[in-house]
Amino acid sequence: MEFKQGNDNQAASSARVVVCGASSELGQDICQRLSNNGYNLLLLGRNLALLEQIRGTLPGEHQVAQVDLNEPDSLTEHIIANATAHGPFQGAVQCAGVHQMTPLRSTCYADFERMFRINTGGALALLRAFTRKKVRAAGVPTSVVLLSSVSQSQAEPAVSGYAASKAAMAALCRSAALELAKDHVLVNCIAAGMIKTPLNNGYAEVAAEAISAIENKHPLGFGQPGDISDAVLYLLQQNRWSTGSTLYVDGGFSCRA
């Protein structure tokens, strides 16, 4: 099958993209960037009122639906139902997640399981939806972007559960990329460094000296949501040959030995 290569706003104008976690600060920035580039979005998140509010700020025609990743299978069902009713998608972004800083001494399996259920289970549920032919736009590549973290490969104390869930996401990305390549579904991760969003509020409980030390591990300092949105747009709009990969957008954090 020959696939179209268009990567400009005109090509994006008819393309639909799922954004799971659209109500987060990072999700909102991604939605703004994608809608400004002509994509029609399905905004998914837990807070329906906030999703409606966000939709009202975006140019173009978009839809919203309430999804709680404490029940990951519901995400699969929502995407399939929406594609059936309103048409297929050309891409998806999984940016919903939870973060928790807890030393091993204080953590428990319930904390560990919750992060896996939401962070990794949510990614799995999204990918499962895109195994369905009717969910994918015909004749063009489909790009699925999973928001991971530099912690998937760079160790830091007190984030064992979170790091493990993100490492599992990277492994899921590679396996899914092989399985879905025959359908020309590209699956990639973005490993983000420290971004100034509410997701990282756990760090606010750490002493200012420790926060400074964390920032110093990023040669370019902490990032902004727009730094991630730029990478998402690239993977959705321009990438045609990378799959199963992790793109590090981390201010140089991963350069450390």
C-alpha positions, 0 to 999 in steps of 0.5 A: 500500500502506498501512503500519503506523505503530507505534513503541512497544515492542509494535510492535517486539516482533515486528520483526527487525533486522540489526546488522552490526558487533555485536561493536564497542563501539558495536555492543554498545551499539546491540544493548543499546538495541534489545533493550531496546526489544523488537527481535529481532536478528541479530548479525553480526561477525568474532568468533563467540565474542564475538557469542555472549557478547554475545547472552547479555547481551541480553534476548529471542531473538537470532541470531548469524553470523560475517561478515568484510567483507574479503569484503563479498558474504558479508554479502549472502548471510548476510542472505538466508539468515537471512531465508529460514530465520527470517523477514524483517527490518524494519531494519538497522544497518551499524556495522562499519568500520575507521579509520586515521590516516595522512598522505598521505605514508605511505599507499598504495593498499592502505590506501585500498582496504581502507577502501573495501572494508570501510566502503563495500563493507560498506554496499553489501552490506547494501543489496543484501540488502534489494533482495530482497523476502523479506528485508523485512517485509511491510506495514511500512516498512524502515529501513536505518541506515548509520554514517558519520562527520562526516569525510564533509563536514568535512576533517581531516588524515591521514584521507583514505582514511577520509574518502573512504570515508565520503563515498562511503557518504553518496553511496551512501545517497542513490542507494540511497534513491531506488532503494529508495523504491518498496519503502518502504525508508528509507536514512539515514546517521548522521554521528558526531563523535568517539566514545570507542570502540576504533575511534578508537584511532588517535588515541591515538598522537597527542600529548595536545595534539593530542587536546585540540585535536580535542576542542575542535572538538566544542563539546559534547566527545567523544560516548559510544556511547549518543549514537549508539544514541539516533539509531539507535533514532529512525531505526528506530522513529520515522522514517517520512518521511526517506530519503537523509539524513544525521543529524549526531550530532557534538557540534556539530563540523559547526557550524564554518565 
